[in-house]
Amino acid sequence: MSYCNYIPSMPSPQRELHQAYHDHHYGFPIHDDNELFARLIMEINQAGLSWETILKKEATFRLAYHNFDIATVAAYTEEDRARLMADAGVIRNRLKINAAIENANVILRLQKEHGSFENWISLHHPKKKEEWVKLFKKTFRFTGGEIVNEFLMSIGVLPGAHHSQCPVYEQVLAHKPLWQLG
């Protein structure tokens, strides 16, 4: 059952939480590097947990990770790691926290080399899911197959975020995907 079909069967307020993400974020292209980083970090933190847990914690993630400002997160110190490990508003997993910091540094490098994280993604399009997974595993930390697939679907690079009968499907298509910019 797809996300589109599953949401109506959810009880309220769970349904409203998922519906808002589905209708306004999931599958829509993101053109801001900090927001791309935010989505990647949220997908990484979802590993082993429900997406609902991440949606409920998004606001506290944004506070704890300085609104996912890449340069700020890349400069985090041991004190920042300790602060995040003590913050119940985020997922307190050392590997995921370290991945956020290391991946921020990788994105800074990609920005220097390609102008932006978005440009780096666009440069590699099109690829099959398996090729994307291989590229992300080589480039980033804590990026397995499901994380990469969901990240790329959620930002409009890979298809599958919505089925063709979903009312949001046409809205997503109306937005320019990352690889069609420029």
C-alpha positions as CSV (number, residue, x, y, z in Angstrom):
1,M,0.0,0.0,0.0
2,S,1.4,3.4,-1.0
3,Y,1.8,6.3,1.3
4,C,-1.0,8.1,-0.7
5,N,-3.4,5.3,0.1
6,Y,-2.3,4.6,3.6
7,I,-2.8,8.1,5.0
8,P,-6.7,8.1,4.8
9,S,-6.8,5.0,7.0
10,M,-4.8,6.6,9.8
11,P,-6.5,7.8,12.9
12,S,-6.5,11.5,13.7
13,P,-4.2,13.4,14.7
14,Q,-1.7,11.0,13.1
15,R,-3.4,11.4,9.8
16,E,-3.1,15.2,9.9
17,L,0.6,15.0,10.6
18,H,1.3,12.7,7.7
19,Q,-1.2,14.4,5.4
20,A,0.5,17.8,5.8
21,Y,3.9,16.3,4.9
22,H,2.4,14.3,2.0
23,D,0.5,17.2,0.5
24,H,3.1,19.9,0.9
25,H,6.6,18.4,1.0
26,Y,6.9,14.7,-0.1
27,G,8.1,14.5,-3.7
28,F,8.3,18.2,-4.2
29,P,11.7,19.4,-5.5
30,I,13.9,21.3,-3.0
31,H,16.2,24.0,-4.4
32,D,17.8,25.2,-1.1
33,D,20.9,23.3,0.0
34,N,20.1,23.7,3.7
35,E,16.7,22.2,3.2
36,L,18.2,19.4,1.1
37,F,20.6,18.8,4.0
38,A,17.7,18.9,6.4
39,R,15.8,16.2,4.5
40,L,18.9,14.0,4.2
41,I,19.5,14.3,8.0
42,M,15.8,13.6,8.8
43,E,15.9,10.5,6.5
44,I,19.1,9.3,8.2
45,N,17.6,9.7,11.6
46,Q,14.4,7.8,10.5
47,A,16.5,4.6,10.0
48,G,15.1,2.0,12.4
49,L,12.2,4.3,13.5
50,S,8.9,5.4,12.1
51,W,8.6,8.4,9.9
52,E,6.0,9.7,12.3
53,T,8.6,9.9,15.0
54,I,10.7,12.2,12.8
55,L,7.7,14.3,11.7
56,K,6.8,14.9,15.4
57,K,10.4,15.9,16.2
58,E,11.1,18.1,13.1
59,A,10.7,21.4,15.0
60,T,13.1,20.3,17.7
61,F,15.5,18.9,15.1
62,R,15.6,22.3,13.5
63,L,16.3,24.0,16.8
64,A,19.0,21.6,17.9
65,Y,20.7,21.6,14.5
66,H,20.6,25.4,14.0
67,N,17.9,25.1,11.3
68,F,20.1,22.7,9.4
69,D,22.5,25.5,8.4
70,I,25.2,23.4,6.7
71,A,28.2,25.6,7.7
72,T,27.1,25.8,11.3
73,V,26.6,22.0,11.6
74,A,29.9,21.4,9.8
75,A,31.7,23.4,12.5
76,Y,30.1,21.5,15.5
77,T,32.5,20.6,18.2
78,E,32.6,17.9,20.9
79,E,30.5,20.1,23.0
80,D,27.8,20.2,20.3
81,R,27.9,16.4,20.0
82,A,27.4,16.2,23.8
83,R,24.6,18.7,23.6
84,L,22.8,16.7,20.9
85,M,23.3,13.4,22.8
86,A,21.6,15.0,25.8
87,D,18.7,16.5,23.8
88,A,15.5,14.5,24.0
89,G,14.1,16.5,21.1
90,V,16.3,14.7,18.6
91,I,17.4,11.1,18.0
92,R,20.2,10.6,20.4
93,N,22.3,8.2,18.4
94,R,26.0,9.0,18.2
95,L,26.4,7.4,14.7
96,K,23.5,9.6,13.3
97,I,24.8,12.7,15.0
98,N,28.3,12.1,13.7
99,A,26.9,11.5,10.2
100,A,25.1,14.8,10.3
101,I,28.3,16.7,11.1
102,E,30.4,14.7,8.6
103,N,27.8,15.0,5.9
104,A,27.6,18.8,6.4
105,N,31.4,18.9,5.8
106,V,31.0,16.8,2.7
107,I,28.3,19.1,1.4
108,L,30.5,22.1,2.0
109,R,33.1,20.4,-0.2
110,L,30.5,19.6,-2.9
111,Q,29.4,23.3,-2.8
112,K,33.0,24.4,-3.5
113,E,33.4,21.9,-6.3
114,H,30.0,22.2,-7.9
115,G,28.4,25.5,-6.7
116,S,25.8,23.7,-4.6
117,F,24.6,20.4,-3.2
118,E,21.7,20.7,-5.6
119,N,24.1,21.1,-8.6
120,W,25.9,18.0,-7.5
121,I,22.7,16.0,-7.4
122,S,21.7,17.4,-10.8
123,L,25.1,16.6,-12.3
124,H,24.5,12.9,-11.6
125,H,21.0,12.7,-12.9
126,P,19.7,10.4,-14.3
127,K,20.7,7.3,-12.4
128,K,18.9,4.2,-11.4
129,K,18.2,3.7,-7.7
130,E,21.1,1.2,-7.3
131,E,23.6,3.7,-8.9
132,W,22.4,6.5,-6.6
133,V,22.8,4.2,-3.6
134,K,26.4,3.4,-4.6
135,L,27.2,7.1,-5.2
136,F,25.7,8.2,-1.9
137,K,27.4,5.4,0.1
138,K,30.8,6.4,-1.5
139,T,30.1,10.1,-0.7
140,F,28.2,10.3,2.5
141,R,28.0,8.6,5.9
142,F,25.0,6.5,7.1
143,T,23.3,6.3,3.7
144,G,22.0,2.9,2.9
145,G,19.6,1.9,0.2
146,E,16.3,2.8,1.9
147,I,17.7,6.1,3.2
148,V,18.9,7.1,-0.3
149,N,15.7,5.9,-2.0
150,E,13.5,7.9,0.4
151,F,15.7,11.0,0.3
152,L,15.7,11.1,-3.5
153,M,12.0,10.3,-3.8
154,S,11.1,12.9,-1.2
155,I,13.0,15.7,-3.1
156,G,11.6,14.8,-6.6
157,V,14.7,13.1,-8.1
158,L,13.4,9.5,-8.1
159,P,9.8,8.7,-9.0
160,G,7.4,6.9,-6.7
161,A,6.5,9.5,-4.1
162,H,2.9,9.6,-5.3
163,H,0.8,7.3,-7.4
164,S,-0.7,8.8,-10.5
165,Q,-4.2,8.9,-9.1
166,C,-3.1,10.9,-6.0
167,P,-4.3,14.5,-6.1
168,V,-0.8,15.7,-5.2
169,Y,0.8,13.9,-8.1
170,E,0.0,16.6,-10.7
171,Q,1.1,19.3,-8.3
172,V,4.5,17.6,-7.9
173,L,4.9,17.3,-11.7
174,A,4.1,21.0,-12.1
175,H,7.3,21.9,-10.1
176,K,10.6,21.8,-11.9
177,P,12.6,18.8,-10.7
178,L,16.2,19.4,-9.7
179,W,17.7,18.1,-13.0
180,Q,15.5,20.4,-15.2
181,L,16.8,23.7,-13.6
182,G,19.4,25.8,-15.2
